[in-house]
Amino acid sequence: MATFLHKLGRLAFRRRGLMTLLWVLILGGVGFAASTAPAPPADTFSMPGTESQRAFDLLERKFPAASADAASARVVVKAPEGGKITDPEQEQEVAALLKSLARAPQVAGVVDPFTAKAVSEDATTAYATVTYKVPAPEVSDKAHSAFDKALDQARDSGLTAEAGGDAVKIDQTMGGTGEQIGILISAVVLLLTFGSLIAAGMPLLTALIGVGVGISGITALGSTLGLSSTTSTLAMMIGLAVGIDYALFVVSRYRSEIAEGRTPEEAAGRAVGTAGSAVVFAGLTVIVALAGLAVVDIPMLTKMGLSAAGTVAVAVLIAVTLVPALLGFAPVRVLRRRDRLAHRRKPLSARQQRKAAKLARKNEAREDRNKPNLGARWASFVLRHPVAVLLVAVIGLGAVAVPATKMELGLPGEGTMPTETTQRKAYDLMSDGFGPGFNGPLMVAVEGPDAGAAARTVADRFAKEQGVAAIAPATVNKAGDTAVFNLVPDYGPTEERTEDLVKSLRAQSSHLKAETGATILLTGQTAMFIDFSKTLDDALIPYLALVVGLAFLLLMLVFRSVLVPLKAALGFLLSVSAALGAVVAVFQWGRLGDLLGVEQTGPIMSTMPIFMIGVVFGLAMDYEVFLVTRMREAYVHGERPGQAVVTGFRHGGRVVTAAAVIMISVFSGFIMEDNDFVKMIGFGLAAAVLFDAFIVRMAIVPALFALFGKSAWWLPRWLGRLLPNMDVEGAKLTTAPVPAPAPRPREPQLHH
């Protein structure tokens, strides 16, 4: 691996113009394809194999005119204080509201609450159902404006008028502010790390190119593969973070090779051969973790995972091809200013020679082994006190992880929205006027030869079930083979008692099938949320086993050790548990909610644990590979285990720290977005990187190396013979003869 990448790095350095042109053409071609591609499809949600999805598919076939996926809105109106909605004056205002809603664009129909008997028992509240001709994502801005205007007119008349449903516009947008802040902080960190504008700008440039190629590719293939506009959210977040980090490691290794006296071309080759090998394997772990989301068998998650994995693959390719090519354009200017004088093409003046000699003496003093840098000093401290450091780190992460034991999972609904939104106000009005179950009615589909009679039998039996508040009359299709009716629970959509009711009704359905000869399916938003959570719960263990198992094999190939991959996996469990604990404390309990802009606390989104496990595992292995590879390299080259740890921190500690700060800043920028899911994901990933990079990899890992000693690198002989030697540490580069650089008259040469 190292030998091949070494040759690739030298080739890219020599043929830098051709390599850069190739990537420019790729970016331009993919960008052109994205600009000319049809508009991406609207967001769709499906769960193949679940009862809810089978019911939706059945209703779409049997009731084509009803369009099961068409948008709808529920407008809730309440009379002024002391009045009734059935008073003649209030009825006229409601009639005017319904007339305005019916005239709005894309509206298919409006159900009069007085005709449908949708009036509360105290006659103060009523609700009307507005159905549209198109799915929710296709409702136009003009239609939204007309809908809002009708509500405002009703409010001006004295009514309390609020609305919920998927047709009501949600004011949550991705403004791009998060990415901009993340890039700005990354630029500052890179400048402080490298001390050179050129070196700092190179990782940013290559990361933006990688994200541009990835996002443009997703857009270009959107209509073909069914990738919606939100599919690219995870790809942008992960692609930007790893793109900067991967380029950072290659550029940093190039500067180290230059400092050891190698020519620019050979330094680029060795940087790609060593740091590039680590990038390839680190990228593979991220790709495995993201692509593994397909195991969940939810198309939305599969598309997001594969899209993000493709963007990471582009970042890896750019790190081992475009980065060495760009180094060829500025082989000296990527160095610190104090290091450039030694590599000038033109002869130095007497003054410049004195300055260069003075800087050289400072550099030698700075690199003196008797005066180790901060990373080496920290590693030495941990090696002297491994048990204390290990206990403090593990107990600290365990304490942060405690809230995760109280995690409540759910999907975002109108009941969890901020109290000032019209959706939340409508939700509360419905709960107060009709009962909490009216916010999450269940839909029962009955298919059989005499569906109408079967539906009446099913409805009578279900009505006797404890927890059922009301059942609406059934609607039968023209063929008479399918009927559907609504069932209102006594409990709210997110209550555990509602889930128990759904399970009980579904258990009864199997017995009623034998009695009626009809197939009975439960669906509706509440039932679909329950099925979604169950699907995620069932997939969690297989997904974790797949991702950890494949990554364990990859790390065993990289480090040729059994204990190193094992402790990497255990460290990941600590960091992801602590990150989930922090998410619960902030988004469920409201700790620091005002500071982070959390307007409404509630259950943690059901997708969070599996997202966190996948993404955090991949990112955690990044730091494991980058830091421990340097230790492995020193150990293979003859250093004692303890000294190898110090060497790894001396050369890699600062770079890994910078990479972690960059990734934290990128993820933290997304906390400022309005979208609740993006905000939660950004916070969770930032916390996970913070815990994993600075506590697990910087404290627990060296402490365990100190306790294990040589055993950390133990591998059974029979397994060593079976595993191919990937040579990630570049041992073959040290023993192989160094090829002479190709003569290029314009190439700046180093003077030794």
HELIX and SHEET records of a PDB file:
HELIX    1   1 ALA A    2  ARG A   14  1                                  13    
HELIX    2   2 ARG A   16  THR A   36  1                                  21    
HELIX    3   3 GLU A   51  LYS A   62  1                                  12    
HELIX    4   4 PRO A   88  ARG A  103  1                                  16    
HELIX    5   5 ALA A  136  GLU A  138  5                                   3    
HELIX    6   6 ASP A  141  ASP A  156  1                                  16    
HELIX    7   7 THR A  177  PHE A  194  1                                  18    
HELIX    8   8 LEU A  197  ALA A  220  1                                  24    
HELIX    9   9 GLY A  222  LEU A  225  1                                   4    
HELIX   10  10 SER A  229  THR A  231  5                                   3    
HELIX   11  11 SER A  232  ALA A  259  1                                  28    
HELIX   12  12 PRO A  264  ALA A  291  1                                  28    
HELIX   13  13 GLY A  292  VAL A  296  5                                   5    
HELIX   14  14 PRO A  299  PHE A  329  1                                  31    
HELIX   15  15 ARG A  337  ARG A  340  1                                   4    
HELIX   16  16 LEU A  341  HIS A  343  5                                   3    
HELIX   17  17 ALA A  350  ARG A  366  1                                  17    
HELIX   18  18 LEU A  374  ARG A  384  1                                  11    
HELIX   19  19 PRO A  386  ALA A  401  1                                  16    
HELIX   20  20 VAL A  402  LYS A  406  5                                   5    
HELIX   21  21 GLU A  414  THR A  416  5                                   3    
HELIX   22  22 THR A  422  PHE A  434  1                                  13    
HELIX   23  23 PRO A  436  ASN A  439  5                                   4    
HELIX   24  24 ALA A  451  ALA A  463  1                                  13    
HELIX   25  25 GLU A  496  THR A  516  1                                  21    
HELIX   26  26 GLN A  525  PHE A  559  1                                  35    
HELIX   27  27 LEU A  563  VAL A  583  1                                  21    
HELIX   28  28 VAL A  584  GLN A  588  3                                   5    
HELIX   29  29 GLY A  593  LEU A  596  1                                   4    
HELIX   30  30 MET A  608  VAL A  636  1                                  29    
HELIX   31  31 PRO A  641  GLY A  669  1                                  29    
HELIX   32  32 PHE A  670  MET A  672  5                                   3    
HELIX   33  33 ASP A  676  PHE A  691  1                                  16    
HELIX   34  34 ASP A  692  ILE A  700  3                                   9    
HELIX   35  35 VAL A  701  PHE A  708  1                                   8    
HELIX   36  36 GLY A  709  TRP A  713  5                                   5    
HELIX   37  37 ARG A  717  LEU A  722  1                                   6    
HELIX   38  38 ALA A  731  THR A  735  1                                   5    
SHEET    1   A 4 VAL A 107  VAL A 111  0                                        
SHEET    2   A 4 THR A 125  PRO A 135 -1                                        
SHEET    3   A 4 ALA A  70  LYS A  78 -1                                        
SHEET    4   A 4 THR A 160  GLY A 164 -1                                        
SHEET    1   B 2 LEU A 409  GLY A 410  0                                        
SHEET    2   B 2 ILE A 604  MET A 605  1                                        
SHEET    1   C 4 VAL A 468  ILE A 471  0                                        
SHEET    2   C 4 THR A 482  PRO A 489 -1                                        
SHEET    3   C 4 LEU A 442  GLU A 447 -1                                        
SHEET    4   C 4 THR A 519  THR A 523 -1                                        
SHEET    1   D 3 VAL A 468  ILE A 471  0                                        
SHEET    2   D 3 THR A 482  PRO A 489 -1                                        
SHEET    3   D 3 THR A 475  VAL A 476 -1                                        
END                                                                             
